[in-house]
Every structure is written in structure tokens, then in C-alpha cells.
Amino acid sequence: MNVTCPNCGRKTAEGRFCERCGKPLSVSAVPQRDCGQVYAKASPAMSFQRPSAPPIHSVPPPSAPPAPLAVPTLEMDAFCILFESLPGFLRFRLNPGTTAENVSIALENPLTGTKAEGRKVPYLQGAREIMVPIPAQEAGAFVWYLTLTYEAAGRKHRMEGDVQMVVVRPREAQKAADQLTVTINNNITNGNASDVHVSQQAVEELSRLAMAENPFEELRRIVLSGKRVWAAVPLDAGSVQPTLPTQPPAAQRDAITLNLGMTRVRFFANRMVRLGRQRETNDISPRPPEGMPDAPYRAVSKAHCCFEHQGDKAIIYDGQFDAAHVVKPSSYGTFWNGSRIQTSHALAAGDEGEISFSGTGDGFVSLGVRACRPVRACATCPHANRTWCGEGRRPALMLTRRDGIAERFVALWSCFPLEEADPSFEGVVIFRKDGGFAWRRGRRCGWLVPGETLETDFGKVTIS
């Protein structure tokens, strides 16, 4: 078929180029087939084109939802105890559950601002141990914030949690071993120990410390022996806000009781806490254990004594204040470490001793007393400098029954480390806020509401 070249105007065979002038033929010079299968000759004046078909919108087949990313598991070696004034390390075992890149574990002590970070792992597939070097610390047990960051499936991920760090003084090796034994036993009980058999062996080895000639060196040997006692570290996705949730109405109260296993702790928030035989007018009313004679308890007056905070001191009064705010002494007296209190006795944070009623000795009612220090640079405080107490570092006064009943009374005037009442609950802080009682451990916090049960790393706490 011949067509007319739009360049030279002469006839040429159909194709891409004109046989006459050699120039390319335009699209209009090529015969086009319309919808009626009719061919038309192209001319310089007009041309015909195939009607364009309506666009076809292809619908991709429904894709399957992306598989959820595996949740990483993190464990810490409970045997990583630090020694006072010496640098050390914590040992972790991480399994990201998938291929991960740029893995990093960082720690921060919220009380001192001390930070520590392990070496970044560029590629990780499967479980691996990661060590985090820790600078020299002072003795004590502290809760550190933990941050785990890594990249997986093309995205950056951040997990947060908290861990407890124990720093040991040489002369307190046995005490540290006892604390560690409690921690490992709690991990076994709560199912956080990955190898129960190894954990039980560790408890047995620690229990023999008391028979060692040099407990500190024996503890060092155990810690540095290379044995691992892995315990799970709970992780939360994203950043957990350090603020309390909305306070439920039931949390508004001036007294609350926590049942910590076999130990019962009763908290009072009044500025003045009263002790006496008459239950209706006193916060603390000692009663004899079941089956024991009540003769010694008759020496406790109806309004025997009271406790009050004044700035950074806790004051013990013999007797209670009347309507005219005058102290009326008790009938048989209140004794501090065997000496009768004439009017009052002041305690500073850290002081401890014993008060008894009507005398001293096994035949008299007595309570152990400790003015517990507020949490240093309190982590519960919303202020930047973490100064919780404002007008003074008020101690919380803890009274412990000495008559065989596992019961403690706490005058909560600022914040109270729960480990003072039960060593198993190290790192848990009870504090007073907005007319209620609240708790915090690391980044986790909440309100104490009667009738509820609080699930912790150490077991269940019932609230009444």
C-alpha cells in the first residue's frame, strides 16, 4: 500500500521512512484502522486515528496483612553483682526473634543521672550475650531504667524496662547474698527463671556463705565463676509515661493496708499518728496474739502515745494532745530504749531503736522503731531536681511488732522504700499524692486501691 509522504508530498510505500526523500514518515502518514475496520489515506490536511479505548484500572489482588514482628526477649544474669567503688558490668542475653541490626542496650540511674551503654551490635540473628560496663558506684540496691533499640524489617524499634542493680560493701557480703537469694527465689516462683535447676543450685551455693572464713572473697568467687542465672526482664514498647494515671475515687483515703505474703503493712498519712488501747480513737491499737495472755497489753493506755513529723524529724510523745492541744501523759509511761520519755523524743532519718510501754523486758509490749530515710533524690518527684519533700526531708516512721505478729505500721509523711518492710520488694517506693497512696518501681507506677490485687515481679500484693 502506498501512502503520501508529509515531507515531500510524493507517493511511497508504507513503512517508517519515505523511499523518495528518506525522511521518517509521521504517524498521520500511516493508515489507521478505525473501529469499523475502514482504512483511510492520510493527507497533510487531515488524518484519522484509532479511537482511544477507555483506561483500564487494574485492581491488585488483596495482599495478606504483614506478619507481626517478633517480640524480643531479654534476660539479665542475676549473678552480676557490683562491688563498692569498683567498675563492673551487667550481663544480658537478647533474642530479637528476627534478624536485627544496630542493637544497643543503654542504662540510666534516675536518682544520680549516671548512664551506661553497651557496645552496639551491628548484626544479630538468634540469642547473644551483651555486656554493659558500669562505672564505680556506691553501695546499695538501685533500679535503673533500661532502653533497648534495634532495627528490624526496615524500621527502628525501641523497648523500655527497668532492672535492679546491687552494689556490695565488703563487710556486707552476707547481706548481699541474702538479698540475691531472695531475688533468685522470686524469679523461680514467678516463672522468670529460664533455668530453674541452675537457679536452685545458685541459692544453695549462696547459702553456704555464712560458713566461709572470708564471705566477701567467697562472694567474689561465686560471682566471677562464670555461672549464669538468667531472669527475664519485662519490656514495654515505646516510652512509658512517668506520670500516674487518673486517680480512681476509691484511692482517696488516709490509711491503707498491704499484705506482702506473710507480712502485713499498714500505712497512715495523718500528720499525727496515735497509739492506744481504744480502737475508735487510735490508728494503732496493739492486741495480743491469739492464745497469748493479754496482761501486758493492759498497761497500754486508751491514749498512750503519738507520733508527729516536724520538718526533717519524727517526734515521739508520751501521751496524746487534748482539745486544748496540751499533751496528757500516759498512765504507765512510754520508754525509748529502756529510758522513760519525759515529754517527747526526736528522731532523725536513719535513727532506730525500741519503744515499750510500762517498762522493758520480755514481759512488756514493745515495738521496733525506725525513722526510714526518704528515697534519695526521690524518683517519684515530678520536678527536674527531684526534690520531693519540699519543706524538708521528712522520714517515714516504721513501727514493727515484737510480739510474734508479722505486722508493721508506717507513718507515711513523704515516701517509703517498701524494702524497709520486706527485703523482697527492693526498688518499690510507696508515696502519698493527691489524697491517696501510690507506688512506683522504675518506670511503672499506679494507685493503691482497696480490694484490688497488685501484680509485681515479686508476687501478688493484696490491698485492703
FENRA-V110296 format. One record per pair of residues at least 6 apart in sequence whose ideal C-beta (glycine too) atoms are under 6 Angstrom apart, sorted by sequence separation. I is the first residue (numbers start at 1). J is the second residue. D is the distance in Angstrom with one decimal. If there is no record, write none. Layout:
I J D
I J D
This chain:
12 18 4.7
13 19 5.8
82 88 4.1
187 193 4.2
193 199 4.4
209 215 5.0
212 218 3.9
276 282 4.2
279 285 4.4
288 294 4.5
321 327 5.7
322 328 5.4
358 364 5.9
401 407 5.0
410 416 5.7
419 425 5.5
5 12 5.2
12 19 4.5
17 24 5.6
18 25 5.9
108 115 5.0
150 157 5.6
258 265 4.8
275 282 5.9
308 315 4.9
333 340 4.9
334 341 4.9
381 388 3.9
418 425 4.2
419 426 4.3
431 438 5.8
453 460 5.4
454 461 4.2
12 20 5.5
31 39 4.8
40 48 4.6
168 176 4.1
188 196 5.5
274 282 4.6
319 327 4.8
356 364 5.0
357 365 5.1
378 386 5.6
400 408 5.1
2 11 4.6
107 116 4.6
149 158 5.2
209 218 5.6
257 266 4.8
274 283 5.3
275 284 4.2
288 297 5.3
307 316 5.8
319 328 4.9
336 345 5.0
377 386 4.6
430 439 5.5
438 447 5.3
453 462 5.4
10 20 4.7
80 90 4.7
273 283 4.9
317 327 5.6
319 329 4.1
356 366 3.9
378 388 3.6
398 408 5.9
399 409 4.4
418 428 4.1
3 14 5.4
80 91 5.1
106 117 4.3
148 159 4.3
188 199 5.3
256 267 5.1
286 297 6.0
306 317 5.1
318 329 5.4
319 330 5.1
429 440 5.0
436 447 5.9
437 448 4.3
452 463 5.4
8 20 5.3
118 130 5.1
305 317 5.9
318 330 5.6
354 366 5.4
355 367 5.5
398 410 5.0
417 429 6.0
418 430 5.6
1 14 4.9
5 18 4.0
8 21 4.2
29 42 4.9
92 105 5.9
105 118 4.7
147 160 5.5
255 268 5.2
305 318 5.6
408 421 5.1
428 441 4.7
450 463 5.4
7 21 5.4
28 42 4.7
77 91 4.1
118 132 4.0
286 300 6.0
306 320 4.9
354 368 5.7
355 369 5.5
396 410 5.8
397 411 4.2
415 429 5.4
416 430 4.7
427 441 5.1
450 464 5.5
146 161 4.7
184 199 5.1
254 269 4.9
268 283 5.0
374 389 5.9
448 463 5.4
7 23 4.4
32 48 5.3
35 51 5.9
76 92 5.4
104 120 4.7
116 132 5.4
146 162 5.9
254 270 5.9
318 334 4.1
337 353 4.6
353 369 5.6
396 412 5.3
415 431 3.9
32 49 5.6
145 162 5.5
146 163 5.4
205 222 5.9
303 320 4.1
337 354 5.8
396 413 5.9
32 50 5.4
75 93 4.6
103 121 4.1
116 134 5.1
184 202 5.7
352 370 4.1
28 47 3.5
143 162 5.3
144 163 5.6
184 203 5.5
336 355 5.7
374 393 5.4
394 413 4.3
6 26 5.0
74 94 5.3
351 371 4.8
394 414 4.4
396 416 4.2
412 432 5.5
103 124 5.0
143 164 5.6
144 165 5.5
335 356 4.7
73 95 4.9
101 123 5.7
181 203 5.3
338 360 4.6
349 371 5.4
398 420 5.9
6 29 5.3
142 165 5.1
277 300 4.8
318 341 4.4
350 373 5.7
372 395 5.7
72 96 4.5
100 124 4.7
278 302 4.1
347 371 4.2
349 373 4.4
371 395 4.0
372 396 4.7
72 97 5.6
105 130 5.6
107 132 5.9
141 166 5.1
181 206 5.0
276 301 5.9
277 302 5.1
335 360 5.9
389 414 4.8
3 29 5.1
99 125 4.9
276 302 5.1
304 330 4.6
332 358 3.6
371 397 5.8
372 398 5.5
70 97 2.8
105 132 5.7
140 167 5.7
202 229 4.9
276 303 4.5
317 344 4.9
70 98 4.8
96 124 6.0
139 167 4.9
276 304 4.6
370 398 4.9
177 206 4.6
275 304 5.6
301 330 4.4
305 334 4.6
315 344 5.3
316 345 4.7
137 167 4.7
139 169 4.4
199 229 5.3
275 305 5.2
301 331 5.0
369 399 5.8
315 346 5.4
95 127 4.1
177 209 4.6
274 306 4.7
367 399 4.5
368 400 3.9
109 142 5.8
299 332 4.8
313 346 4.8
314 347 4.5
425 458 5.6
93 127 5.9
272 306 5.5
273 307 4.7
368 402 5.9
424 458 4.9
109 144 5.2
110 145 6.0
174 209 5.6
380 415 5.8
93 129 5.3
94 130 5.8
174 210 5.9
194 230 4.4
272 308 4.6
366 402 4.8
107 144 4.7
108 145 4.8
378 415 5.5
6 44 5.6
92 130 4.9
193 231 5.8
107 146 5.6
192 231 4.9
91 131 5.4
192 232 4.4
374 414 4.7
375 415 5.1
106 147 4.7
174 215 5.1
374 415 5.4
89 131 4.8
90 132 4.9
173 215 4.0
177 219 5.9
375 417 5.9
105 148 5.6
173 216 4.2
89 133 4.9
187 231 4.3
89 134 5.9
104 149 5.0
88 134 5.2
170 216 4.3
173 219 4.5
274 320 5.8
349 395 4.0
103 150 4.4
87 135 5.6
372 420 4.9
87 136 5.1
102 151 5.1
380 429 5.7
86 136 5.7
100 150 4.4
101 151 4.5
85 136 5.1
380 431 4.9
100 152 4.8
98 152 5.3
375 429 5.4
82 137 6.0
84 139 4.5
300 357 5.1
314 371 4.8
299 357 5.4
299 358 3.5
380 440 5.2
296 363 5.9
296 364 5.6
297 365 5.7
296 365 5.1
163 233 5.9
161 233 5.2
161 234 5.5
161 235 4.6
159 235 4.3
160 236 5.3
286 365 5.7
160 240 6.0
312 392 4.3
311 392 4.1
312 393 4.7
314 395 5.4
84 167 5.7
314 397 4.6
69 153 5.9
81 166 5.2
82 167 4.6
83 168 5.4
84 169 5.0
309 394 5.0
76 163 5.6
81 168 5.6
307 397 5.5
307 411 5.4
309 413 4.5
78 183 5.9
78 184 5.6
289 403 6.0
289 404 5.3
289 405 5.4
284 409 5.2
93 230 5.9
273 411 4.5
81 223 5.1
263 406 4.7
264 407 4.8
265 408 4.8
266 409 5.2
267 410 4.9
268 411 5.5
269 412 5.5
79 223 5.4
262 406 5.3
267 412 4.9
79 229 5.2
77 228 5.1
78 229 4.3
78 231 5.3
75 230 4.2
76 231 6.0
265 421 4.8
75 232 5.5
76 233 5.3
74 233 4.5
263 422 5.3
74 235 5.9
260 422 4.7
269 432 5.2
256 437 5.0
252 435 4.9
252 436 5.3
251 436 3.8
247 434 5.7
247 436 5.7
256 448 5.6
244 438 5.8
251 447 4.2
251 449 5.1
250 449 4.8
247 447 5.8
244 445 5.6
248 449 5.8
260 461 6.0
240 443 4.6
258 461 5.6
259 462 4.5
257 464 4.7
182 423 5.9
182 424 5.2
164 427 5.3
111 376 5.9
111 377 4.7
111 379 5.9
110 379 4.8
186 458 5.0
162 442 2.7
162 443 5.7
143 427 3.9
141 426 4.7
143 442 4.6
